Amino acid sequence: MAQHTFNLSLTDELSAFVDRETGPGTAWSTRSEYLRSLIREKMERAEAAALRSAVIEGFADAAAGRVQEYDGDLKSLMNAVRDDQDV
């Protein structure tokens, strides 16, 4: 996995906050670890929001009668989709 570096300008207040959240006795050793963690958390929230929207859309379709009967093996289909996402 390639790593990219960029500079980030913070106000004194934000810099002090990051300093309090990092270092000995905290969950993050460095500012970089802390910021990467925040970015990953934001990505996870975005993915969860997209999934939530898709589920709500599916329920709305079902409530409106927009459904199709499926007579296949749903478990195998779900496994195939999951396996494709692992690539």
N, C-alpha and C positions, 0 to 999 in steps of 0.2 A: 504494500500500500504506500503510495507516494505521500510524502508530507509536504505541506506548503506552509510558508511562514508569512505573516503579515504583522504590521505594526498597528497598535491600537492606542489612540489617545483617550485618556480618561481625565475627568475633573479631579481635583484634589479629594473631594468627597467620595467619589466612586473608587478612586485608588485606595483610599484608607479603608473603605469597606472590603475590597478584595483582599487587602493585606490582613484584615481581621479574620477573614474566612479561610486563609491559607497559612501553611507553615506548621510548625510543631504543635501537636495537640488538636489538630483539625483533621478533617477527612481528606484534604487535598494538600500535597506537599508543595506544589508550585502554583503560581497564577495560571499557567497554561493548563494544568490539570483541571483547575476550577472552571476556567472558561470553556474547555472542551466538554466538561460535565454539563454546564448550562446549555450548551448548544445541543448536546445529545438529548437532554430533557425536553427542550423545545421541539426537536424533531419527533420525539415520541408523542408529545401532545398533539402535534399536527397530524401524525399518522392515526392516532386515536380519534381525533375529530373527523377525519375523512372516513374512517370505519363506521363511526357513529352515524354520520350522514347517510352512508350507504345502507345501513341497517334500517334507519328511519324511512328511507326511500323504499326499501323492500316491504316494510310494513304498510306503508301508504299504498303501494301497488296491490298488495294482498287485500287490504281493506276496500279498495276500489274494484276488486274482482279481476285485476290484471295478473292472472296466474297461469302457469303452464304445468300440466301434470308431468312428473318425472318418474319414470319407472326403472331407472338404472340403479347402479350401486353408488349411493351417495358417499359412503365411506371411502371407496376407491377414488372417486372424483376429488374429494377433499384432500386425500393423501397426495394425489398427483399435483394438485394446485400447490400444496405446501412444499413438495419436493422441487417444483419449478422455482419457487421463491427462494429456496436455499442456495440456488446457483449464483 
